[in-house]
Amino acid sequence: MKREKKIFSGTDKVKGMLEKLYPGENIEQKYRKYKSKRAKAFFAFLLLGTGTCICVYASSRIQGRLQEGTHLYRNEWGEGSYKIVLNANTGEGANDIIYEVPEREYTDKELIEKKERITEMLPYVIKGENESLASVRSHLCLPASVDDYPFAIVWKSSDYGKIRADGTVDVSEVGVEGEEVTLTAQLSYGEQKWQQDFAVILFPERVSKEQEERELILQALKESDAHSAQQSRWYLPVTVGDETVIWKENIPKAGLEFLFLGIAGAVMIVFAMNNDLQNKIRKREKELTERYPEFVSKLQLYIGAGLSIRNAFLRIGGEYKAKKQKFGKKSFLYEEVLIACYQFSNGRAEEEVYRKFAKRCDEIHYRKLIFLLIACNRQGNQDILKQLAKESCDAWEEKRSSAKKRGEEAGTKLLFPMMLMLLVVMILILIPVYTGF
């Protein structure tokens, strides 16, 4: 029951705001339209997030390279290699292997040209930040491959203690006369191999059982890759050592973030629409307060000209209606006055019309004014001009005080930026003085 009351109270609140914003119109119809618009926005965001999530997830599934759990397809020459995450499931457990599947091999003519170019280029690549290979004092760059070249490079060193596995050089035990370490680069492409003496090779240190198994799997992959280098379909090794391997591809699950974004957007749009209604209500209240002195002055003017209170309302409403038809601009206050005029035309009693006018405005100044008008209407109009003049004077004075207060608040808010500007100016003046000394 408590939850039902809460829901109904929220509905009544929205209807109340719509009634204030659209006086004289069918509120139930407005509320249904508002609720329909809010629901459409909510489900639109929700469906957008869900649909994007499904599409991204499906796309990630489609992009899988492993076919039937047994083979991969290579890219054709010139399309580049691609990386794949494979899950090797053996009797000892599962291992994730990141492997780069190269493109198909070059033709013999293209291969010869590439060999000549890489042979000339390697001495400049491996020296790293050193002046030359004849004077090595810092780390070397020992690539396993070179961009735009299809060769696999294996490095060997005559002294692994002087050059570490990560490519750094240890010169702590090297004498002044220097110590020569021979590095041999073994280049291979398919079955074609050759070597060139330079400087160092990287090999892993003693590894744990898990790392050793991982290296065995990686080595098996490389050997299998080498055997099928010229084939489009590459069958992965079925066994590694004495263990059977079951391959799976690790494809990251993508798209869930779009689902959460869609839900968040759907919830936010509901709050945004309610907040928009509240902003319009605040704008209406502000207009009613600011136009009150003007409205009282018009009543005073027309009643002073000999019109009754009822006719003064009709005159003000008629003027507003003509302006609205001409310029198309609406006013919350004069829309309420116009509704009061329609009620007069339908034969409603004056006091009832005034009370409903004050209730719709829902502002203390208008309630006070209507109480004054009803009292004067009952007792006669002898003192109404004096009381309206006093009320108008008080209203304008209150408006001036409010404007003055807002101006002071704005000035206070500008004080901090002005202090920052003063500080910047002082810094700009003082910096040249200090730098001059």
C-alpha positions as a Markdown table, in Angstrom:
| # | Residue | x | y | z |
|---|---|---|---|---|
| 1 | Met | 0.0 | 0.0 | 0.0 |
| 2 | Lys | 2.8 | 2.4 | 0.8 |
| 3 | Arg | 4.4 | 1.9 | -2.6 |
| 4 | Glu | 1.1 | 2.4 | -4.4 |
| 5 | Lys | 0.6 | 5.7 | -2.5 |
| 6 | Lys | 4.1 | 6.8 | -3.4 |
| 7 | Ile | 3.5 | 6.1 | -7.1 |
| 8 | Phe | 0.1 | 7.9 | -7.1 |
| 9 | Ser | 1.6 | 10.9 | -5.3 |
| 10 | Gly | 4.3 | 11.1 | -8.0 |
| 11 | Thr | 1.6 | 10.9 | -10.7 |
| 12 | Asp | -0.4 | 13.7 | -9.0 |
| 13 | Lys | 2.7 | 15.8 | -8.7 |
| 14 | Val | 3.4 | 15.6 | -12.5 |
| 15 | Lys | -0.3 | 16.3 | -13.2 |
| 16 | Gly | -0.1 | 19.3 | -11.0 |
| 17 | Met | 2.9 | 20.7 | -12.8 |
| 18 | Leu | 1.3 | 20.1 | -16.2 |
| 19 | Glu | -1.9 | 21.8 | -15.0 |
| 20 | Lys | 0.1 | 24.9 | -14.1 |
| 21 | Leu | 2.0 | 24.9 | -17.4 |
| 22 | Tyr | -1.0 | 24.3 | -19.6 |
| 23 | Pro | -4.0 | 26.0 | -17.9 |
| 24 | Gly | -7.3 | 25.4 | -19.5 |
| 25 | Glu | -6.2 | 22.4 | -21.5 |
| 26 | Asn | -7.1 | 18.7 | -21.0 |
| 27 | Ile | -4.6 | 17.6 | -18.3 |
| 28 | Glu | -5.3 | 13.9 | -18.6 |
| 29 | Gln | -4.5 | 14.0 | -22.3 |
| 30 | Lys | -1.4 | 16.1 | -21.6 |
| 31 | Tyr | -0.3 | 13.6 | -18.9 |
| 32 | Arg | -0.9 | 10.6 | -21.2 |
| 33 | Lys | 1.2 | 12.3 | -23.9 |
| 34 | Tyr | 3.9 | 13.1 | -21.5 |
| 35 | Lys | 4.0 | 9.6 | -20.1 |
| 36 | Ser | 4.1 | 8.1 | -23.6 |
| 37 | Lys | 6.9 | 10.4 | -24.6 |
| 38 | Arg | 8.9 | 9.5 | -21.4 |
| 39 | Ala | 8.3 | 5.8 | -21.9 |
| 40 | Lys | 9.4 | 6.0 | -25.6 |
| 41 | Ala | 12.6 | 7.8 | -24.6 |
| 42 | Phe | 13.3 | 5.2 | -21.8 |
| 43 | Phe | 12.8 | 2.2 | -24.0 |
| 44 | Ala | 14.6 | 3.8 | -26.9 |
| 45 | Phe | 17.8 | 4.2 | -24.8 |
| 46 | Leu | 17.3 | 0.7 | -23.3 |
| 47 | Leu | 16.9 | -0.9 | -26.8 |
| 48 | Leu | 19.8 | 1.1 | -28.2 |
| 49 | Gly | 22.1 | -0.1 | -25.5 |
| 50 | Thr | 20.9 | -3.7 | -25.7 |
| 51 | Gly | 21.1 | -3.8 | -29.5 |
| 52 | Thr | 24.6 | -2.3 | -29.6 |
| 53 | Cys | 25.7 | -4.8 | -26.9 |
| 54 | Ile | 24.3 | -7.7 | -29.0 |
| 55 | Cys | 25.9 | -6.4 | -32.3 |
| 56 | Val | 29.3 | -5.8 | -30.7 |
| 57 | Tyr | 29.2 | -9.2 | -29.1 |
| 58 | Ala | 28.1 | -11.0 | -32.3 |
| 59 | Ser | 30.7 | -9.1 | -34.2 |
| 60 | Ser | 33.4 | -10.3 | -31.8 |
| 61 | Arg | 32.2 | -13.9 | -32.2 |
| 62 | Ile | 32.2 | -13.7 | -36.0 |
| 63 | Gln | 35.8 | -12.4 | -36.0 |
| 64 | Gly | 37.1 | -15.6 | -34.6 |
| 65 | Arg | 40.0 | -17.1 | -36.6 |
| 66 | Leu | 40.0 | -20.6 | -35.3 |
| 67 | Gln | 37.9 | -22.9 | -37.6 |
| 68 | Glu | 36.4 | -26.1 | -36.3 |
| 69 | Gly | 39.0 | -26.1 | -33.5 |
| 70 | Thr | 41.6 | -27.5 | -35.8 |
| 71 | His | 42.9 | -24.9 | -38.3 |
| 72 | Leu | 43.5 | -21.2 | -39.1 |
| 73 | Tyr | 43.5 | -19.3 | -42.4 |
| 74 | Arg | 46.5 | -17.1 | -43.3 |
| 75 | Asn | 46.2 | -13.7 | -44.8 |
| 76 | Glu | 47.5 | -13.4 | -48.3 |
| 77 | Trp | 50.8 | -11.7 | -49.1 |
| 78 | Gly | 50.6 | -8.0 | -48.4 |
| 79 | Glu | 47.7 | -8.1 | -46.0 |
| 80 | Gly | 49.9 | -8.5 | -43.0 |
| 81 | Ser | 50.0 | -10.9 | -40.1 |
| 82 | Tyr | 47.5 | -11.1 | -37.3 |
| 83 | Lys | 47.7 | -12.1 | -33.6 |
| 84 | Ile | 45.5 | -14.7 | -32.1 |
| 85 | Val | 45.0 | -15.8 | -28.5 |
| 86 | Leu | 44.8 | -19.6 | -28.3 |
| 87 | Asn | 44.0 | -21.7 | -25.3 |
| 88 | Ala | 46.0 | -25.0 | -25.2 |
| 89 | Asn | 44.2 | -27.5 | -23.0 |
| 90 | Thr | 46.5 | -30.4 | -22.1 |
| 91 | Gly | 46.4 | -33.1 | -19.4 |
| 92 | Glu | 48.5 | -30.7 | -17.2 |
| 93 | Gly | 46.1 | -27.8 | -17.6 |
| 94 | Ala | 45.2 | -25.0 | -19.9 |
| 95 | Asn | 47.6 | -22.4 | -21.3 |
| 96 | Asp | 46.9 | -19.2 | -23.1 |
| 97 | Ile | 49.2 | -18.6 | -26.0 |
| 98 | Ile | 49.4 | -15.3 | -27.9 |
| 99 | Tyr | 50.7 | -16.2 | -31.4 |
| 100 | Glu | 51.3 | -14.1 | -34.5 |
| 101 | Val | 50.2 | -15.8 | -37.6 |
| 102 | Pro | 52.3 | -14.6 | -40.5 |
| 103 | Glu | 51.1 | -13.9 | -44.0 |
| 104 | Arg | 51.8 | -16.2 | -46.9 |
| 105 | Glu | 55.4 | -16.4 | -48.2 |
| 106 | Tyr | 56.9 | -14.2 | -50.8 |
| 107 | Thr | 57.9 | -15.3 | -54.3 |
| 108 | Asp | 61.5 | -16.2 | -54.9 |
| 109 | Lys | 62.2 | -12.9 | -56.8 |
| 110 | Glu | 60.7 | -10.8 | -54.0 |
| 111 | Leu | 62.6 | -12.9 | -51.4 |
| 112 | Ile | 66.0 | -12.2 | -53.0 |
| 113 | Glu | 65.4 | -8.5 | -53.0 |
| 114 | Lys | 64.4 | -8.5 | -49.4 |
| 115 | Lys | 67.4 | -10.6 | -48.4 |
| 116 | Glu | 69.8 | -8.1 | -50.0 |
| 117 | Arg | 68.1 | -5.1 | -48.2 |
| 118 | Ile | 68.0 | -6.6 | -44.8 |
| 119 | Thr | 71.6 | -7.7 | -44.9 |
| 120 | Glu | 72.7 | -4.1 | -45.5 |
| 121 | Met | 70.3 | -2.8 | -42.9 |
| 122 | Leu | 71.0 | -5.1 | -39.9 |
| 123 | Pro | 74.3 | -3.6 | -38.7 |
| 124 | Tyr | 72.5 | -0.2 | -38.2 |
| 125 | Val | 69.5 | -1.8 | -36.5 |
| 126 | Ile | 71.3 | -4.0 | -33.9 |
| 127 | Lys | 73.8 | -1.3 | -32.7 |
| 128 | Gly | 71.0 | 0.5 | -30.9 |
| 129 | Glu | 72.3 | 3.7 | -29.3 |
| 130 | Asn | 76.0 | 2.6 | -29.7 |
| 131 | Glu | 78.2 | 4.4 | -32.2 |
| 132 | Ser | 79.0 | 1.2 | -34.0 |
| 133 | Leu | 79.3 | -2.6 | -33.4 |
| 134 | Ala | 83.0 | -2.1 | -32.9 |
| 135 | Ser | 82.4 | -0.1 | -29.7 |
| 136 | Val | 79.4 | -1.4 | -27.8 |
| 137 | Arg | 78.9 | 0.2 | -24.4 |
| 138 | Ser | 75.1 | 0.1 | -24.0 |
| 139 | His | 72.2 | -2.0 | -24.9 |
| 140 | Leu | 71.8 | -3.7 | -28.2 |
| 141 | Cys | 68.7 | -4.0 | -30.3 |
| 142 | Leu | 68.3 | -7.6 | -31.3 |
| 143 | Pro | 65.0 | -8.0 | -33.1 |
| 144 | Ala | 63.4 | -11.4 | -33.8 |
| 145 | Ser | 62.1 | -9.8 | -37.0 |
| 146 | Val | 62.2 | -6.5 | -38.9 |
| 147 | Asp | 59.2 | -4.6 | -40.2 |
| 148 | Asp | 58.4 | -5.1 | -43.8 |
| 149 | Tyr | 60.7 | -8.2 | -43.9 |
| 150 | Pro | 59.4 | -11.8 | -43.7 |
| 151 | Phe | 62.5 | -13.3 | -42.1 |
| 152 | Ala | 62.7 | -14.9 | -38.7 |
| 153 | Ile | 66.0 | -14.0 | -36.9 |
| 154 | Val | 67.6 | -16.1 | -34.3 |
| 155 | Trp | 70.5 | -14.6 | -32.4 |
| 156 | Lys | 73.4 | -16.6 | -30.8 |
| 157 | Ser | 76.2 | -15.3 | -28.6 |
| 158 | Ser | 79.6 | -16.6 | -27.7 |
| 159 | Asp | 79.2 | -15.3 | -24.1 |
| 160 | Tyr | 75.8 | -15.1 | -22.7 |
| 161 | Gly | 77.1 | -13.7 | -19.4 |
| 162 | Lys | 78.1 | -10.4 | -21.1 |
| 163 | Ile | 74.8 | -9.9 | -22.9 |
| 164 | Arg | 71.6 | -10.6 | -21.1 |
| 165 | Ala | 68.4 | -12.2 | -22.4 |
| 166 | Asp | 66.6 | -8.8 | -22.5 |
| 167 | Gly | 69.3 | -7.4 | -24.8 |
| 168 | Thr | 71.2 | -5.4 | -22.2 |
| 169 | Val | 75.0 | -5.5 | -22.1 |
| 170 | Asp | 76.9 | -6.3 | -18.9 |
| 171 | Val | 80.4 | -4.6 | -19.0 |
| 172 | Ser | 81.2 | -4.8 | -15.3 |
| 173 | Glu | 83.9 | -7.4 | -15.8 |
| 174 | Val | 85.2 | -6.2 | -19.1 |
| 175 | Gly | 88.8 | -4.9 | -19.0 |
| 176 | Val | 90.2 | -1.7 | -20.4 |
| 177 | Glu | 91.5 | -3.5 | -23.4 |
| 178 | Gly | 87.9 | -4.7 | -24.1 |
| 179 | Glu | 86.5 | -8.1 | -24.8 |
| 180 | Glu | 85.1 | -9.4 | -28.0 |
| 181 | Val | 81.7 | -11.2 | -28.0 |
| 182 | Thr | 80.7 | -12.8 | -31.3 |
| 183 | Leu | 77.0 | -12.5 | -32.2 |
| 184 | Thr | 75.6 | -14.6 | -34.9 |
| 185 | Ala | 72.3 | -13.7 | -36.6 |
| 186 | Gln | 70.6 | -16.8 | -38.2 |
| 187 | Leu | 68.1 | -15.6 | -40.7 |
| 188 | Ser | 65.5 | -18.0 | -42.0 |
| 189 | Tyr | 62.6 | -18.0 | -44.4 |
| 190 | Gly | 61.0 | -21.3 | -45.0 |
| 191 | Glu | 63.8 | -23.8 | -45.7 |
| 192 | Gln | 66.3 | -21.1 | -46.8 |
| 193 | Lys | 68.8 | -20.1 | -44.1 |
| 194 | Trp | 72.0 | -18.1 | -43.8 |
| 195 | Gln | 73.9 | -16.4 | -41.1 |
| 196 | Gln | 76.0 | -13.3 | -40.4 |
| 197 | Asp | 78.3 | -12.6 | -37.5 |
| 198 | Phe | 77.5 | -9.5 | -35.4 |
| 199 | Ala | 76.8 | -9.6 | -31.7 |
| 200 | Val | 74.2 | -11.3 | -29.4 |
| 201 | Ile | 71.1 | -13.5 | -29.0 |
| 202 | Leu | 68.3 | -13.6 | -26.5 |
| 203 | Phe | 67.4 | -16.8 | -24.7 |
| 204 | Pro | 65.1 | -17.3 | -21.7 |
| 205 | Glu | 66.6 | -18.1 | -18.3 |
| 206 | Arg | 65.8 | -21.2 | -16.4 |
| 207 | Val | 62.1 | -21.3 | -16.1 |
| 208 | Ser | 59.5 | -23.0 | -13.9 |
| 209 | Lys | 57.6 | -26.1 | -14.9 |
| 210 | Glu | 54.6 | -24.0 | -16.1 |
| 211 | Gln | 56.9 | -21.7 | -18.2 |
| 212 | Glu | 58.7 | -24.7 | -19.6 |
| 213 | Glu | 55.4 | -26.2 | -20.7 |
| 214 | Arg | 54.5 | -22.9 | -22.2 |
| 215 | Glu | 57.7 | -22.7 | -24.1 |
| 216 | Leu | 57.2 | -26.3 | -25.4 |
| 217 | Ile | 53.8 | -25.4 | -26.7 |
| 218 | Leu | 55.2 | -22.2 | -28.3 |
| 219 | Gln | 58.0 | -24.2 | -29.9 |
| 220 | Ala | 55.5 | -26.7 | -31.2 |
| 221 | Leu | 53.5 | -23.9 | -32.7 |
| 222 | Lys | 56.5 | -22.5 | -34.4 |
| 223 | Glu | 57.5 | -25.9 | -35.8 |
| 224 | Ser | 54.0 | -26.5 | -37.1 |
| 225 | Asp | 53.9 | -23.0 | -38.6 |
| 226 | Ala | 57.2 | -23.6 | -40.4 |
| 227 | His | 55.9 | -26.8 | -41.9 |
| 228 | Ser | 52.8 | -25.2 | -43.3 |
| 229 | Ala | 54.2 | -21.7 | -44.2 |
| 230 | Gln | 53.2 | -22.0 | -47.9 |
| 231 | Gln | 49.7 | -23.4 | -47.2 |
| 232 | Ser | 46.5 | -21.3 | -46.6 |
| 233 | Arg | 45.3 | -23.8 | -44.0 |
| 234 | Trp | 47.4 | -24.3 | -40.9 |
| 235 | Tyr | 46.6 | -27.3 | -38.7 |
| 236 | Leu | 47.7 | -26.7 | -35.2 |
| 237 | Pro | 49.7 | -29.5 | -33.4 |
| 238 | Val | 47.6 | -32.1 | -31.9 |
| 239 | Thr | 50.2 | -33.2 | -29.3 |
| 240 | Val | 52.9 | -31.5 | -27.4 |
| 241 | Gly | 55.4 | -34.0 | -26.0 |
| 242 | Asp | 53.3 | -36.8 | -24.6 |
| 243 | Glu | 50.2 | -34.6 | -24.0 |
| 244 | Thr | 47.2 | -34.1 | -26.2 |
| 245 | Val | 46.3 | -30.4 | -26.9 |
| 246 | Ile | 42.8 | -29.1 | -27.3 |
| 247 | Trp | 42.9 | -25.6 | -28.9 |
| 248 | Lys | 40.4 | -22.8 | -28.1 |
| 249 | Glu | 40.5 | -19.2 | -29.1 |
| 250 | Asn | 40.1 | -16.6 | -26.4 |
| 251 | Ile | 37.8 | -13.9 | -27.8 |
| 252 | Pro | 37.2 | -11.0 | -25.4 |
| 253 | Lys | 33.6 | -10.5 | -24.5 |
| 254 | Ala | 32.6 | -7.1 | -25.8 |
| 255 | Gly | 29.5 | -5.0 | -25.9 |
| 256 | Leu | 28.3 | -5.2 | -22.2 |
| 257 | Glu | 29.3 | -1.6 | -21.6 |
| 258 | Phe | 26.8 | -0.5 | -24.2 |
| 259 | Leu | 24.0 | -2.3 | -22.4 |
| 260 | Phe | 24.9 | -0.5 | -19.2 |
| 261 | Leu | 25.1 | 2.8 | -21.0 |
| 262 | Gly | 21.7 | 2.2 | -22.6 |
| 263 | Ile | 20.2 | 1.5 | -19.1 |
| 264 | Ala | 21.9 | 4.5 | -17.6 |
| 265 | Gly | 20.7 | 6.7 | -20.5 |
| 266 | Ala | 17.1 | 5.4 | -20.2 |
| 267 | Val | 17.0 | 6.2 | -16.5 |
| 268 | Met | 18.6 | 9.6 | -17.0 |
| 269 | Ile | 16.1 | 10.6 | -19.6 |
| 270 | Val | 13.3 | 10.0 | -17.2 |
| 271 | Phe | 14.9 | 12.2 | -14.6 |
| 272 | Ala | 15.8 | 14.8 | -17.2 |
| 273 | Met | 12.2 | 15.1 | -18.3 |
| 274 | Asn | 10.9 | 15.4 | -14.7 |
| 275 | Asn | 13.6 | 18.0 | -14.1 |
| 276 | Asp | 12.6 | 19.9 | -17.3 |
| 277 | Leu | 9.0 | 20.1 | -15.9 |
| 278 | Gln | 10.3 | 21.5 | -12.6 |
| 279 | Asn | 12.4 | 24.1 | -14.5 |
| 280 | Lys | 9.3 | 25.2 | -16.3 |
| 281 | Ile | 7.4 | 25.4 | -13.1 |
| 282 | Arg | 10.2 | 27.6 | -11.6 |
| 283 | Lys | 10.1 | 29.8 | -14.7 |
| 284 | Arg | 6.3 | 30.2 | -14.3 |
| 285 | Glu | 6.6 | 31.1 | -10.6 |
| 286 | Lys | 9.3 | 33.6 | -11.4 |
| 287 | Glu | 7.1 | 35.2 | -14.2 |
| 288 | Leu | 4.1 | 35.4 | -11.9 |
| 289 | Thr | 6.2 | 37.2 | -9.2 |
| 290 | Glu | 7.8 | 39.6 | -11.6 |
| 291 | Arg | 4.6 | 40.5 | -13.4 |
| 292 | Tyr | 2.6 | 41.1 | -10.2 |
| 293 | Pro | 3.3 | 44.9 | -10.0 |
| 294 | Glu | 2.4 | 45.3 | -13.6 |
| 295 | Phe | -0.9 | 43.4 | -13.2 |
| 296 | Val | -1.9 | 45.4 | -10.1 |
| 297 | Ser | -1.1 | 48.7 | -11.9 |
| 298 | Lys | -3.3 | 47.7 | -14.8 |
| 299 | Leu | -6.2 | 46.9 | -12.4 |
| 300 | Gln | -5.7 | 50.2 | -10.7 |
| 301 | Leu | -5.7 | 52.1 | -14.1 |
| 302 | Tyr | -8.8 | 50.5 | -15.5 |
| 303 | Ile | -10.8 | 50.6 | -12.2 |
| 304 | Gly | -9.7 | 54.2 | -11.8 |
| 305 | Ala | -11.1 | 54.8 | -15.4 |
| 306 | Gly | -14.5 | 53.7 | -14.2 |
| 307 | Leu | -14.5 | 50.0 | -15.1 |
| 308 | Ser | -15.7 | 47.4 | -12.6 |
| 309 | Ile | -13.3 | 44.7 | -11.4 |
| 310 | Arg | -15.0 | 42.2 | -13.7 |
| 311 | Asn | -14.7 | 44.5 | -16.7 |
| 312 | Ala | -11.1 | 45.3 | -15.8 |
| 313 | Phe | -10.3 | 41.6 | -16.0 |
| 314 | Leu | -12.1 | 41.3 | -19.3 |
| 315 | Arg | -10.2 | 44.3 | -20.7 |
| 316 | Ile | -6.8 | 43.0 | -19.6 |
| 317 | Gly | -7.7 | 39.5 | -21.0 |
| 318 | Gly | -8.8 | 41.0 | -24.3 |
| 319 | Glu | -5.6 | 43.0 | -24.7 |
| 320 | Tyr | -3.5 | 39.9 | -24.0 |
| 321 | Lys | -5.5 | 37.8 | -26.5 |
| 322 | Ala | -5.0 | 40.4 | -29.2 |
| 323 | Lys | -1.3 | 40.5 | -28.6 |
| 324 | Lys | -1.0 | 36.8 | -28.5 |
| 325 | Gln | -2.7 | 36.4 | -31.9 |
| 326 | Lys | -0.5 | 39.1 | -33.3 |
| 327 | Phe | 2.9 | 38.1 | -31.9 |
| 328 | Gly | 2.3 | 34.5 | -30.8 |
| 329 | Lys | 4.0 | 35.0 | -27.4 |
| 330 | Lys | 2.4 | 33.4 | -24.3 |
| 331 | Ser | 2.4 | 34.6 | -20.7 |
| 332 | Phe | 1.6 | 32.3 | -17.8 |
| 333 | Leu | -0.1 | 35.2 | -15.8 |
| 334 | Tyr | -2.3 | 36.4 | -18.6 |
| 335 | Glu | -3.2 | 32.9 | -19.6 |
| 336 | Glu | -4.8 | 32.6 | -16.1 |
| 337 | Val | -6.5 | 36.0 | -16.7 |
| 338 | Leu | -7.8 | 34.7 | -20.0 |
| 339 | Ile | -9.2 | 31.6 | -18.3 |
| 340 | Ala | -11.0 | 33.9 | -15.8 |
| 341 | Cys | -12.5 | 35.9 | -18.7 |
| 342 | Tyr | -13.8 | 32.7 | -20.2 |
| 343 | Gln | -15.4 | 31.8 | -16.9 |
| 344 | Phe | -17.0 | 35.2 | -16.7 |
| 345 | Ser | -18.4 | 34.6 | -20.2 |
| 346 | Asn | -19.8 | 31.2 | -19.1 |
| 347 | Gly | -21.8 | 32.9 | -16.3 |
| 348 | Arg | -19.7 | 31.9 | -13.3 |
| 349 | Ala | -20.0 | 34.0 | -10.2 |
| 350 | Glu | -17.4 | 36.7 | -9.7 |
| 351 | Glu | -16.1 | 35.5 | -6.3 |
| 352 | Glu | -15.8 | 31.9 | -7.6 |
| 353 | Val | -13.8 | 33.1 | -10.6 |
| 354 | Tyr | -11.5 | 35.2 | -8.4 |
| 355 | Arg | -10.9 | 32.4 | -6.0 |
| 356 | Lys | -10.1 | 29.9 | -8.7 |
| 357 | Phe | -7.8 | 32.5 | -10.3 |
| 358 | Ala | -5.8 | 32.8 | -7.0 |
| 359 | Lys | -5.7 | 29.0 | -6.6 |
| 360 | Arg | -4.3 | 28.5 | -10.1 |
| 361 | Cys | -1.7 | 31.2 | -9.6 |
| 362 | Asp | -0.7 | 29.6 | -6.3 |
| 363 | Glu | 1.3 | 32.6 | -5.2 |
| 364 | Ile | 0.9 | 34.6 | -1.9 |
| 365 | His | 0.7 | 38.0 | -3.6 |
| 366 | Tyr | -2.2 | 37.0 | -5.8 |
| 367 | Arg | -4.1 | 35.4 | -2.9 |
| 368 | Lys | -3.7 | 38.7 | -1.0 |
| 369 | Leu | -4.9 | 40.7 | -4.1 |
| 370 | Ile | -8.0 | 38.5 | -4.6 |
| 371 | Phe | -8.9 | 38.7 | -0.9 |
| 372 | Leu | -8.8 | 42.5 | -1.3 |
| 373 | Leu | -10.9 | 42.5 | -4.5 |
| 374 | Ile | -13.5 | 40.2 | -3.0 |
| 375 | Ala | -13.8 | 42.3 | 0.1 |
| 376 | Cys | -14.1 | 45.5 | -1.9 |
| 377 | Asn | -16.6 | 43.9 | -4.2 |
| 378 | Arg | -18.8 | 43.0 | -1.3 |
| 379 | Gln | -18.6 | 46.3 | 0.5 |
| 380 | Gly | -18.5 | 48.5 | -2.6 |
| 381 | Asn | -15.7 | 50.1 | -4.6 |
| 382 | Gln | -15.2 | 53.2 | -2.5 |
| 383 | Asp | -11.8 | 52.4 | -1.1 |
| 384 | Ile | -10.6 | 50.0 | -3.7 |
| 385 | Leu | -8.5 | 52.6 | -5.6 |
| 386 | Lys | -6.6 | 53.6 | -2.4 |
| 387 | Gln | -5.9 | 50.0 | -1.5 |
| 388 | Leu | -4.9 | 49.1 | -5.0 |
| 389 | Ala | -2.6 | 52.1 | -5.1 |
| 390 | Lys | -1.0 | 51.0 | -1.8 |
| 391 | Glu | -0.7 | 47.4 | -3.1 |
| 392 | Ser | 0.9 | 48.6 | -6.3 |
| 393 | Cys | 3.4 | 50.8 | -4.5 |
| 394 | Asp | 4.4 | 48.0 | -2.2 |
| 395 | Ala | 4.7 | 45.6 | -5.1 |
| 396 | Trp | 7.0 | 47.9 | -7.1 |
| 397 | Glu | 9.1 | 48.6 | -4.0 |
| 398 | Glu | 9.4 | 44.9 | -3.4 |
| 399 | Lys | 10.5 | 44.3 | -7.0 |
| 400 | Arg | 13.1 | 47.0 | -6.7 |
| 401 | Ser | 14.4 | 45.5 | -3.5 |
| 402 | Ser | 14.6 | 42.1 | -5.1 |
| 403 | Ala | 16.4 | 43.4 | -8.1 |
| 404 | Lys | 18.9 | 45.2 | -5.8 |
| 405 | Lys | 19.5 | 42.0 | -3.9 |
| 406 | Arg | 20.1 | 40.0 | -7.1 |
| 407 | Gly | 22.6 | 42.7 | -8.2 |
| 408 | Glu | 24.5 | 42.5 | -4.9 |
| 409 | Glu | 24.6 | 38.7 | -5.2 |
| 410 | Ala | 25.9 | 38.9 | -8.7 |
| 411 | Gly | 28.6 | 41.4 | -7.6 |
| 412 | Thr | 29.6 | 39.0 | -4.8 |
| 413 | Lys | 29.9 | 36.1 | -7.3 |
| 414 | Leu | 32.2 | 38.3 | -9.5 |
| 415 | Leu | 34.5 | 39.2 | -6.6 |
| 416 | Phe | 36.5 | 35.9 | -6.7 |
| 417 | Pro | 37.2 | 36.1 | -10.5 |
| 418 | Met | 38.2 | 39.8 | -10.1 |
| 419 | Met | 40.7 | 38.7 | -7.3 |
| 420 | Leu | 42.1 | 36.1 | -9.6 |
| 421 | Met | 42.6 | 38.6 | -12.4 |
| 422 | Leu | 44.3 | 41.0 | -9.9 |
| 423 | Leu | 46.6 | 38.1 | -8.8 |
| 424 | Val | 47.5 | 37.3 | -12.5 |
| 425 | Val | 48.3 | 41.0 | -13.2 |
| 426 | Met | 50.5 | 41.2 | -10.1 |
| 427 | Ile | 52.4 | 38.0 | -11.2 |
| 428 | Leu | 52.9 | 39.4 | -14.7 |
| 429 | Ile | 54.3 | 42.6 | -13.2 |
| 430 | Leu | 56.6 | 40.9 | -10.6 |
| 431 | Ile | 58.1 | 38.2 | -12.8 |
| 432 | Pro | 60.1 | 40.6 | -15.0 |
| 433 | Val | 61.3 | 42.4 | -11.9 |
| 434 | Tyr | 62.7 | 39.2 | -10.3 |
| 435 | Thr | 64.2 | 37.9 | -13.6 |
| 436 | Gly | 65.9 | 41.2 | -14.2 |
| 437 | Phe | 67.9 | 40.8 | -11.0 |
